[in-house]
Amino acid sequence: MKLNKRTAYIALTFSIIFEQVGTGLLGAADGFTQLKPTILLILAYIVSYYLFSKALELINLSVSYATWTAAGTVCAAVVGYLAYHEVISVIGWIAIIIMCTGIVILNVFGSVPEDTETEGGNH
């Protein structure tokens, strides 16, 4: 599968989604004693890492991994708040906003523009 920058970011987005699905199934797997959720979480992680590896073809590891982990952290915080009524302090929300802002800045300005990269790619 050959990617352009746009499809690399789509692969990264779906990688994040599948990682969150896998993580969400960890509780249901009950220490890997429940077969169906265990199989589903393993499949979700396999798809997530495959898509992540495809995204790395065009997005720097530093940018893609920071995006992947920050998006997962923010998603987990929001799901915890909405689904489990976990309390997030004002400082916590400010930290989430700062994290999101930092990831946007990293994605927009954190890589060398493609037309000035050295031979051999951006890895």
Accessible surface in RSA format (square Angstrom, percent):
REM  Atomic radii and reference values for relative SASA: ProtOr
REM  Chains: A
REM  Algorithm: Lee & Richards
REM  Probe-radius: 1.40
REM  Slices: 20
REM RES _ NUM      All-atoms   Total-Side   Main-Chain    Non-polar    All polar
REM                ABS   REL    ABS   REL    ABS   REL    ABS   REL    ABS   REL
RES MET A   1   128.98  66.8  68.23  45.2  60.75 144.6  47.82  40.7  81.16 107.5
RES LYS A   2   190.36  92.9 158.35  97.2  32.01  76.2 110.59  99.5  79.77  85.0
RES LEU A   3    14.78   8.2   5.54   4.0   9.24  23.2   6.57   4.6   8.20  22.1
RES ASN A   4    88.28  60.9  81.89  79.1   6.39  15.4  38.20  91.9  50.08  48.4
RES LYS A   5    65.98  32.2  61.78  37.9   4.20  10.0  56.29  50.7   9.70  10.3
RES ARG A   6   175.66  73.8 165.58  84.4  10.07  24.0  68.58  93.7 107.07  64.9
RES THR A   7    46.25  32.9  44.58  45.2   1.67   4.0  44.15  59.3   2.10   3.2
RES ALA A   8     0.00   0.0   0.00   0.0   0.00   0.0   0.00   0.0   0.00   0.0
RES TYR A   9    65.04  30.4  64.45  36.7   0.59   1.5  60.14  45.2   4.91   6.0
RES ILE A  10    71.37  40.6  70.19  52.3   1.18   2.8  71.29  51.3   0.08   0.2
RES ALA A  11     6.61   6.1   3.02   4.7   3.59   8.2   6.36   9.0   0.25   0.7
RES LEU A  12     2.54   1.4   2.54   1.8   0.00   0.0   2.54   1.8   0.00   0.0
RES THR A  13    69.73  49.6  69.02  70.0   0.72   1.7  44.06  59.2  25.68  38.8
RES PHE A  14    97.95  49.0  97.95  60.7   0.00   0.0  97.95  59.4   0.00   0.0
RES SER A  15     0.00   0.0   0.00   0.0   0.00   0.0   0.00   0.0   0.00   0.0
RES ILE A  16    22.20  12.6  21.85  16.3   0.35   0.8  22.20  16.0   0.00   0.0
RES ILE A  17    82.54  47.0  80.40  59.9   2.13   5.1  82.41  59.3   0.13   0.4
RES PHE A  18    69.38  34.7  69.38  43.0   0.00   0.0  69.38  42.1   0.00   0.0
RES GLU A  19    33.50  19.2  33.50  25.3   0.00   0.0   4.58   8.9  28.92  23.6
RES GLN A  20    37.46  20.9  30.26  22.1   7.20  17.2  15.39  32.8  22.07  16.7
RES VAL A  21    73.87  48.6  66.12  59.9   7.76  18.7  72.79  63.2   1.08   2.9
RES GLY A  22     0.00   0.0   0.00   N/A   0.00   0.0   0.00   0.0   0.00   0.0
RES THR A  23    55.48  39.5  49.38  50.1   6.10  14.5  47.40  63.7   8.08  12.2
RES GLY A  24    59.36  73.2   0.00   N/A  59.36  73.2  36.76 100.9  22.60  50.6
RES LEU A  25    38.26  21.3  38.24  27.4   0.02   0.0  38.26  26.9   0.00   0.0
RES LEU A  26    76.66  42.7  68.90  49.3   7.76  19.5  69.06  48.5   7.60  20.5
RES GLY A  27    64.98  80.1   0.00   N/A  64.98  80.1  45.38 124.5  19.60  43.9
RES ALA A  28    56.22  51.7  34.34  53.0  21.89  49.8  46.92  66.1   9.30  24.6
RES ALA A  29     0.72   0.7   0.72   1.1   0.00   0.0   0.72   1.0   0.00   0.0
RES ASP A  30    88.98  62.3  80.92  80.5   8.06  19.1  16.21  38.1  72.78  72.6
RES GLY A  31    65.64  80.9   0.00   N/A  65.64  80.9  39.38 108.1  26.26  58.8
RES PHE A  32   124.13  62.1  99.81  61.8  24.32  63.3  99.81  60.5  24.32  69.6
RES THR A  33    97.77  69.5  64.86  65.8  32.90  78.4  70.69  94.9  27.08  40.9
RES GLN A  34    85.49  47.8  84.33  61.6   1.16   2.8  14.31  30.5  71.18  54.0
RES LEU A  35   133.13  74.1 123.11  88.1  10.02  25.2 125.97  88.5   7.15  19.3
RES LYS A  36   153.56  74.9 147.23  90.3   6.34  15.1  93.58  84.2  59.99  63.9
RES PRO A  37    24.58  17.9  23.85  21.7   0.73   2.7  24.58  20.3   0.00   0.0
RES THR A  38    15.65  11.1  15.65  15.9   0.00   0.0  15.65  21.0   0.00   0.0
RES ILE A  39    81.33  46.3  80.35  59.9   0.97   2.3  81.24  58.5   0.08   0.2
RES LEU A  40    79.01  44.0  76.30  54.6   2.71   6.8  76.30  53.6   2.71   7.3
RES LEU A  41     4.22   2.3   4.22   3.0   0.00   0.0   4.22   3.0   0.00   0.0
RES ILE A  42    82.47  46.9  81.17  60.5   1.29   3.1  82.34  59.3   0.12   0.3
RES LEU A  43    93.24  51.9  93.01  66.5   0.23   0.6  93.13  65.4   0.11   0.3
RES ALA A  44     6.27   5.8   3.39   5.2   2.89   6.6   5.71   8.0   0.56   1.5
RES TYR A  45    53.88  25.2  53.63  30.5   0.24   0.6  45.21  34.0   8.67  10.7
RES ILE A  46   104.18  59.3  98.21  73.2   5.97  14.4 102.78  74.0   1.40   3.8
RES VAL A  47    52.78  34.7  51.48  46.6   1.30   3.1  52.78  45.9   0.00   0.0
RES SER A  48     0.00   0.0   0.00   0.0   0.00   0.0   0.00   0.0   0.00   0.0
RES TYR A  49   123.96  57.9 119.95  68.2   4.01  10.4  85.31  64.1  38.64  47.6
RES TYR A  50   113.80  53.1 106.86  60.8   6.94  18.1  90.23  67.8  23.57  29.1
RES LEU A  51    27.24  15.2  27.24  19.5   0.00   0.0  27.24  19.1   0.00   0.0
RES PHE A  52    15.67   7.8  15.67   9.7   0.00   0.0  15.67   9.5   0.00   0.0
RES SER A  53    55.56  47.0  47.72  63.7   7.84  18.1  39.64  84.4  15.92  22.3
RES LYS A  54    29.71  14.5  29.71  18.2   0.00   0.0   6.40   5.8  23.31  24.8
RES ALA A  55     0.00   0.0   0.00   0.0   0.00   0.0   0.00   0.0   0.00   0.0
RES LEU A  56    39.21  21.8  38.77  27.7   0.44   1.1  39.14  27.5   0.07   0.2
RES GLU A  57    75.34  43.3  56.14  42.5  19.20  45.7  37.18  71.9  38.16  31.2
RES LEU A  58    48.66  27.1  47.12  33.7   1.53   3.9  47.45  33.3   1.21   3.2
RES ILE A  59     1.03   0.6   0.96   0.7   0.08   0.2   1.03   0.7   0.00   0.0
RES ASN A  60    23.16  16.0  22.96  22.2   0.20   0.5   4.71  11.3  18.45  17.8
RES LEU A  61   102.34  57.0  99.59  71.2   2.75   6.9  99.59  69.9   2.75   7.4
RES SER A  62    74.86  63.3  60.16  80.3  14.70  33.9  54.21 115.4  20.65  28.9
RES VAL A  63     0.50   0.3   0.50   0.5   0.00   0.0   0.50   0.4   0.00   0.0
RES SER A  64     0.00   0.0   0.00   0.0   0.00   0.0   0.00   0.0   0.00   0.0
RES TYR A  65   107.73  50.3 107.73  61.3   0.00   0.0  69.23  52.0  38.50  47.5
RES ALA A  66    29.81  27.4  22.11  34.1   7.71  17.5  28.52  40.2   1.30   3.4
RES THR A  67    17.36  12.3  17.36  17.6   0.00   0.0  17.36  23.3   0.00   0.0
RES TRP A  68    19.55   7.8  17.16   8.3   2.40   5.6  17.15   9.1   2.41   3.9
RES THR A  69    52.50  37.3  44.80  45.4   7.70  18.4  37.63  50.5  14.87  22.5
RES ALA A  70    10.61   9.8   7.46  11.5   3.15   7.2  10.61  14.9   0.00   0.0
RES ALA A  71    33.15  30.5  22.75  35.1  10.40  23.7  30.68  43.2   2.46   6.5
RES GLY A  72     7.57   9.3   0.00   N/A   7.57   9.3   6.74  18.5   0.83   1.9
RES THR A  73    72.10  51.3  63.71  64.6   8.39  20.0  44.47  59.7  27.63  41.8
RES VAL A  74    26.15  17.2  26.15  23.7   0.00   0.0  26.15  22.7   0.00   0.0
RES CYS A  75    45.44  34.4  39.59  44.2   5.85  13.7  14.56  36.9  30.87  33.3
RES ALA A  76    56.16  51.6  43.99  67.9  12.17  27.7  48.59  68.4   7.57  20.1
RES ALA A  77    27.09  24.9  15.79  24.4  11.30  25.7  25.69  36.2   1.40   3.7
RES VAL A  78    48.51  31.9  48.51  43.9   0.00   0.0  48.51  42.1   0.00   0.0
RES VAL A  79    70.45  46.4  69.21  62.7   1.24   3.0  70.45  61.2   0.00   0.0
RES GLY A  80     4.19   5.2   0.00   N/A   4.19   5.2   4.01  11.0   0.18   0.4
RES TYR A  81    97.51  45.5  93.89  53.4   3.63   9.4  45.56  34.2  51.95  64.0
RES LEU A  82   119.08  66.3 100.75  72.1  18.33  46.1 103.31  72.6  15.77  42.5
RES ALA A  83    59.00  54.2  30.82  47.6  28.18  64.1  39.92  56.2  19.07  50.5
RES TYR A  84   155.39  72.5 132.94  75.6  22.46  58.4  89.07  66.9  66.32  81.8
RES HIS A  85   149.34  81.6 128.82  89.5  20.52  52.5  89.38  92.1  59.96  69.8
RES GLU A  86    96.63  55.5  89.79  67.9   6.84  16.3  36.87  71.3  59.77  48.8
RES VAL A  87   141.56  93.1 110.49 100.0  31.07  74.9 111.81  97.2  29.74  80.7
RES ILE A  88    34.82  19.8  20.44  15.2  14.37  34.6  23.44  16.9  11.38  30.9
RES SER A  89    66.97  56.6  53.75  71.7  13.22  30.5  49.61 105.6  17.36  24.3
RES VAL A  90   113.70  74.8 109.18  98.8   4.52  10.9 109.88  95.5   3.82  10.4
RES ILE A  91   129.61  73.8 129.09  96.2   0.52   1.3 129.09  93.0   0.52   1.4
RES GLY A  92    21.36  26.3   0.00   N/A  21.36  26.3  20.28  55.6   1.08   2.4
RES TRP A  93    80.24  32.2  80.24  38.8   0.00   0.0  70.14  37.4  10.10  16.4
RES ILE A  94    80.19  45.6  80.00  59.6   0.19   0.5  80.19  57.7   0.00   0.0
RES ALA A  95    49.09  45.1  43.56  67.2   5.53  12.6  46.71  65.8   2.38   6.3
RES ILE A  96    20.31  11.6  20.30  15.1   0.01   0.0  20.30  14.6   0.01   0.0
RES ILE A  97   109.92  62.6 108.36  80.7   1.56   3.8 109.81  79.1   0.11   0.3
RES ILE A  98   112.57  64.1 110.03  82.0   2.55   6.1 111.43  80.2   1.15   3.1
RES MET A  99    64.51  33.4  55.29  36.6   9.22  22.0  60.76  51.7   3.76   5.0
RES CYS A 100    54.54  41.3  49.86  55.6   4.69  11.0  28.43  72.0  26.11  28.2
RES THR A 101    69.71  49.6  65.02  65.9   4.69  11.2  52.55  70.6  17.17  25.9
RES GLY A 102    35.37  43.6   0.00   N/A  35.37  43.6  30.68  84.2   4.70  10.5
RES ILE A 103    32.10  18.3  32.10  23.9   0.00   0.0  32.10  23.1   0.00   0.0
RES VAL A 104    93.33  61.4  90.65  82.1   2.68   6.5  93.33  81.1   0.00   0.0
RES ILE A 105    93.91  53.4  93.40  69.6   0.50   1.2  93.80  67.5   0.11   0.3
RES LEU A 106    51.75  28.8  48.27  34.5   3.48   8.7  51.67  36.3   0.08   0.2
RES ASN A 107    36.87  25.4  19.74  19.1  17.13  41.3  16.22  39.0  20.65  20.0
RES VAL A 108    95.34  62.7  66.52  60.2  28.83  69.5  71.57  62.2  23.77  64.5
RES PHE A 109   156.25  78.2 127.85  79.2  28.40  73.9 132.23  80.2  24.02  68.8
RES GLY A 110    38.52  47.5   0.00   N/A  38.52  47.5  14.03  38.5  24.49  54.8
RES SER A 111    33.28  28.1  16.63  22.2  16.65  38.3  16.32  34.8  16.96  23.8
RES VAL A 112    85.80  56.5  78.28  70.9   7.52  18.1  81.21  70.6   4.59  12.4
RES PRO A 113    86.46  63.0  74.74  68.1  11.72  42.6  86.46  71.4   0.00   0.0
RES GLU A 114    98.76  56.7  79.29  60.0  19.47  46.4  37.39  72.3  61.36  50.1
RES ASP A 115   130.57  91.5  88.71  88.3  41.86  99.0  51.83 122.0  78.74  78.5
RES THR A 116    88.41  62.9  62.90  63.8  25.51  60.8  68.00  91.3  20.41  30.9
RES GLU A 117    49.25  28.3  23.79  18.0  25.45  60.6   9.72  18.8  39.53  32.3
RES THR A 118   109.90  78.2  96.93  98.3  12.97  30.9  83.28 111.9  26.62  40.2
RES GLU A 119   178.84 102.7 145.96 110.4  32.88  78.3  70.18 135.7 108.66  88.7
RES GLY A 120    72.27  89.1   0.00   N/A  72.27  89.1  40.60 111.4  31.67  70.9
RES GLY A 121    39.53  48.7   0.00   N/A  39.53  48.7  24.75  67.9  14.78  33.1
RES ASN A 122    32.79  22.6  11.80  11.4  20.99  50.5  16.09  38.7  16.70  16.1
RES HIS A 123   145.54  79.5  72.73  50.6  72.82 186.3  88.83  91.5  56.72  66.0
END  Absolute sums over single chains surface
CHAIN  1 A     8010.8       6630.3       1380.5       5937.1       2073.7
END  Absolute sums over all chains
TOTAL          8010.8       6630.3       1380.5       5937.1       2073.7
